[in-house]
Amino acid sequence: MFAVDERIEPRIRIAGFQSTLGSGSTESEETMPKSNSSPIPARADVKTFPLAAPNRGRVNLVGMTRPTMRKALVAKGTPEAKAKMRVAQIWQWIYQKGAREFQCMTNLAKEYRNFLQENFSIAVPEITRRLVSSDGTRKYLLRITDGNEIETVYIPDVDRGTLCISSQVGCTLNCSFCYTGTQPLVRNLAPAEIVGQILVARDDLDEWPEPGRHPKNETRLVSNIVLMGMGEPLYNFDNVRDAVLIAMDNEGISFSKRRITLSTSGVAPMLARVGEEIGCRLAISLHATTDNVRDKLVPINRKWNIEALMKAIREYPELSNSDRVTFEYVMIKGVNDSLDDAHRLVRMIRGIPSKVNLIPFNEWPGAPYERSDPEQIRKFAHVVFRAGYASPVRTPRGEDIMAACGQLKSDSVKLRRSLRTAREDRQALANSMRPN
């Protein structure tokens, strides 16, 4: 729950649901079902959660690579000869079985479990708000250890479930169509905070295997990961790489590299490292077919223009028809949605194994742009499709739960500011009533 002055309990209404912010946990009018087989509620659901107790100096094992975890265990007293085995056991409990307490690790001696409990923690970001759309999309506002907040979104579909995760608190790119671009960059996320978003979503979806049963297969609820949330992943490359490699580890969460997509706004010199050190699929936030327009929509284009970006994409390791690059193209009325743009786009990507995701602009309060008309999007998609490229039009999801990236965090900041102002006004009123 939000950290507010417990002496006041203002009531707020979000998406048709009323909750009280105060000293206790609150429930929405419609509580999410626990079972995976239960139906998704037919209207937006909002829930707040109490904050967890601090770890009191214990070292968090989440987000550590295997070598780093081994060093940490040895440094606290685990015998060198047993360290590799202990890492393997703990790794499977955290990433394969979803353990959040050492005491449940039943293949470890009780004495060693107590040792782990005294020195280490299994800490993931905390859900402070969860919104569930009428279409099943879930949006999480997560609080990390320093009190900052990030967003994670789960999007269910017929044959997959995609989790969109963040890599930074805020963003430095200032893309003019992106709501996160209105928020300043605070810092990079650590591997624990990146991979922790996956663990939190699986916790919330109740997706860990039951004791004594094998992990669920790739048809599970969270089947795909996209790094398309808050931040530019390639400006936090080392931490993103470590987190993604943990997610792909066969003895853990075990995502195939083909089910993980890293989206970048165009940090051209880093693309080769993505292919060599991660090997996941690549998505490019293109959004324009001329440097003049892209300079305004995606200002990083002024540093690495379209020509430099396309050169780096053509050199991306293992690019093939089975491992295509995805070009993300937001459709903005009167800005980049003309048929001339469509023909330029086709010429630009010629020869690159790729597909083009056309994304109707997700309008947010105060946005300087409008969504392209459906008929214009259809015509644009037809030009791209006739040239031999898949051109799916992304269906807007979660529009009833502040779907634009960054909106939920911004709403949280505004709420805290209003609470602080109310508290200050109340104090000022009390002071004015005191006798001189």
N, C-alpha and C positions, 0 to 999 in steps of 0.2 A: 504494500500500500504506500501511497505517497507519504513522504516525511513532512508532516505539517504540525503546527502547534496544536497539541491535543486539547487545549482549552477552548478551541472553537471547532465547530463541526458544520461547515457550510455544505449545502447539498448541491449536487450538480446533476445535469441531465445530458446523457450522451446517447445518440441514436435511439431515442425513445425509452431509455432505461434510466432510472434514478438511483443514485447511490450516495452514501454518506461517507465523507472523508473525516476520519477521526482516529480514535485510539484502537479500534478493532478491525478485524477483517470484515469485508462486506461481500455479499452475494448479489448477483444480478437477479432480475425477476425470473429469468429462465436460465437454470444452471446447465452447463454442458454435460452430456452423458459421458460416462467413463468408457463404456464398451465401444470397440471399433465397429460393431455391427449396428449400433444404435443410429437412428437417422440424424442428419444434421438439422439443427433447428431452422425453422422457416423464416426467421427474422434475425436481425443483428443482435448479438449477445455481447455484453460487456461485463468483465469481471476484474476486480482488483485483488491483489494478493499481499499478505504480510511479508515484510522483509525477513530474511534469514538471519540467524545469529552470526556474529563475526567469527572468523577462523582463529583469532588470537595468535597470530604469528606462525601458524603451521604452514608448511610448504604445500602448495597446490600441485597435485600430480597431473591434473588435466592439462593437455596441451604440450606436455613434454615429449620430445622424441625419445625413442628407446635408449640411446646412449646417455641422454641427459637424465632420464629417470634412473638409470643404473648408477650414475655418479651421485645422484641425490640420495638414493637408498644407502649406498656405501658410506657416504659422508656422515650419515646419522647412525651408522653402526651395523648395517647388514653385512655379513661376511662376504668377501670378494667371491669366494667359490660358489656361493648361492645366489649372487646378485642377478645373473642373467635369468635364472629360473624364476626368481621372484618378479622380475619385470614382466616376463611372459604371463605369469599368473594374474598379476594386478591388471595388466593390459586387457586381458580377456574379460575380467570382471567389469572393468569400467566401460570398455567400448563394444563388447559383444553381448554382455548381459545387463548393462545399464545400472550397475551397482553405484549407490551413493553413500554407502557406509561400509567401513572395513569389516565390521563384525559379521556381515553376511557372506564374507569370503571363506566359505566353509572348508576349502582345501588348504587353508593356511592354519598353522597351529594357533591356538588362542593367545599364547604369549606373543607371537609375532603380530597378530591382529591388534593387540593392545599397543605394541610398539608403533605400528603404523598410525593408530588413532592418536597417539601422543605427539607425533612428529609431522604428520601429513594430513592433507584434506583432499576431498574430491569436490571441488567447488565449480559451479557453473553459473552463468548469469541468472538473475532472478526476474521472474515475470512480475511486473508491477501492474500491467494492464493487458488484457486479452480481448480482442474484438473478433467476433465470428460473423461473417457476412451471411446473407440469405443464400448465397451461392456456394457456401461451404468454406470460402477463403478465411483463413485465420491470420490475424495480424497481432504480433506481440510487441509490446514495449518492454525492453529488458534493461534492468539496471545492473551495471558492472561494478567492480570493487571500489572504484573511486567516486561512485555516485553519479557518473555520467550515464546517459541513456542511449540505447541504439534500437533499431527496428529489425525484425525478422518477419517474413511473410510465408505462410504455407498455402499453396494453391493446389487443391485436388482436381483431378481430371478423370476421365473414364479409364484410361490405361496407365496413369502415372500420378505421382504426387510430387510436386516441385517445391523445394524450400529455397527461398531467396534470402541470402545472408549478407550481412554487412562486414566491411573490412576496416572502416575508420569511424570515429565519432565525428560527424559532420563531413565536410568535403572542401577541397581547395580549388576545384576546377571551375566553379561558377557557371555551369551550363545554364543558359538563360531559360530553358524550358523545364528544368528539373527543380523540384521543390527543395531537395536536399541542398542544392546549390545556393539557396538563400541562407543557409546555416554555416557559420564559420567552422573551419577544421579545428578540432580540439586536440586529438592525438590519434595515433595508430592503435588498432586493437592487437592485443597479444594473442598468440596461438590458442591459449585457453579460452579466450573470449570469442574467437572465431569458431573453433570446433565445438565450443560450448553451446553455440546456438543450435547446432544439430542435435546435441544431447537433450537440450531443453524441449525442442519440438517433439522428439521421440518420447520424452517423458509425458508431455501433454497429450499426445496421441495414444498413449498406453501401448507402445509398439515394441517394447522389449520382449524377448522370448520368455515363456513361462519356465520356472526352474525345472531342470531335467530335460528340456526340449531344445532342439537345434534352433539357431537363429533363423528368422524369417527370410525368405528369398527376395529377389529383386522386384517382386510384385507388391512389396510392402508399401505402406502408406507414404513414407518419405523414400521415394525411389530415385529422385534426381536432385542435384544441388546446383544452384546458380549463384555465382558471386556477382550479383547485380543490385545489391542493397546500397546502403549509405557508404560513400567513399570510393576512391579509385584503388583497386586491388594492387596495381603495379607500382603504386607509391608506398606500398607496405609489403613488398614482394617476399622477403624472407619469412615473415610471420605467416603470410598467406600460404606460402609453399609448405611450411611445416604442418600447418593445420590441415591442408588438403591431403598431404601424404599420410597423415594419421587417419583421415577419413577413408583413404583407399587401402589401408593396411588389411591384408586378408584375414588376420586374426582379431580384427576389431569390427568396426562398422562395415567395412568391406564394400565400399562403393567402387564400381568399375570406373576407370578414367573416362569412359564414354558417357557416363552419367553425371559428370561434373563439368560445368561450363564456367569459364572465367570471362567476364565481360570487362572490357577496357574502353576508355574514351579515346585511346590512341597514343599510348606511350610507346612509340615505334621501336626504340632501341631495346626494349625489354621483352619483345615478343619472342625472340629466339630463346631466351632463358625459360619462358613459360613452356615451350615445346621440349626443351632439353631436360629441365629439372622437375617438371610436373607432368607434362604429357597429356593434359586434359583437353577438352574441346575449347574452342576460342569463339568469343562473340565480340564484334566490333560495334561500338555505338557510333554509327556513321552519320545519319540524320541529314545529310546534305550532299549535293553533287558538285558544288562549286566552293572554292576556298572563301569567296566573299561571304556566302551564307553560313558556311560552317564556322568561320571565324566568330560570328555572332552567336550561333547556337552552342558551339563547343569550342570555347576559347583556346583550348590546348592545341587547336589546329594552327594557331599562329606560331607555335614552336615546331610541330611536326605536321606539315600540311598533307593534303590528300595524296599527293604523289609519293611522299616519303612513307606514308602509312601503307599505301598499296604495295610498295616495294617490299616492306617488311612482311606483309601478309603473304605475298607470293613466295617468300623464303621460309615460311613457317614450316618446321619439321613435320614430316609424315602427313602433309595435307593431301587428301584423296577424296574420291567420291563417297567413301564410307566414313570419312572423318572430315566433314565439310566445315568451313568457317561460317558462322552466322553473322549476317549484317543486320543490326538493329536499326530501324528507320522509323522514327516517330512522325506521324502524319499531322502537319500543322497547316491550317487553312491559309492559303495565299502566300505561304513562305517557301515550302519545299515540296508541294504536292501537285505540281503541274505535270502534264504529260511530257514536256521537254525534260523535266527532272527525271522522269521514269526512263526515258530513252538514254539520258546521260548516265544514269545508274547502271543500266545494262552494259553500256560500252565500258564503263569504269571497271566492272568486275569480270569482264570477259576473260575466260581461261582459268578463273579461280574456282575450284570446287566449293560451292557455297549455296546458301539459301538466304532469302531476304525475309525477315520478320517485319511486317508492317504493323505499327503500333498506333492506334488512334490516340491522340494526345489526351493525357489524363488531366483534365482541367482542375486547378486548385484556386482557392480564393486569392484574387489579386494577380493571377497569371496574365502575362502579356500576350498570350496567344489563344487561339480557338482551335478546337478539334476540326479536322477536315470533314467535309460532308461525306456520308457513306457512299454515295454514288461516285464521287471523285476518288475515294479510296479503292473502290471496285475497279474503276478504269485504270488506275495506276497499277494495281495488282495484275490486271490482265496483260499489260505491256510487259511486265517482268516475267510473267508465266509463259507468254508466247515466245520469249527469248530463251526458254529452257531452264528457268530457275524456279524452284518452289517459292511461292510468295504468300504464305498464310497471313491472314489478317488476325492479329491477336484479339480475342474477345476481352473487352474490359472486364476486370474482376474486382470484387470487393469495393465497388463504388459507394456502398452505403456505410463503409467503415474507414473513411479517410484513406483511400487506397494509394494515393500518390506518395512515393517514398519520402519520408521525413515529416509527413503531416502529423502523425501520432506523437512523435517527439516534440514537435513545435507546439501542439495542443497541450502537452504536459507542461512545457515551459511556461506557456501563457497562464495555465491554471495555477502553477506555483507562484507566479508573479501576482496574480489576483489575490491569492490567499495572503501573500506577504503584505500587499497593499491594505487588505482588509484588517489585518492584524495591526499594522501601523496606524491606520485610521482609528481603530478601536482604542489603541494605547493613547493616541493624541487626545481623543475625547475624554478618556479617563483622567489624563493629566490636567485638562482644562477644567475639570469639575473639582479638582482638589483645592482646598482652601489655601490662600496665600500664607 
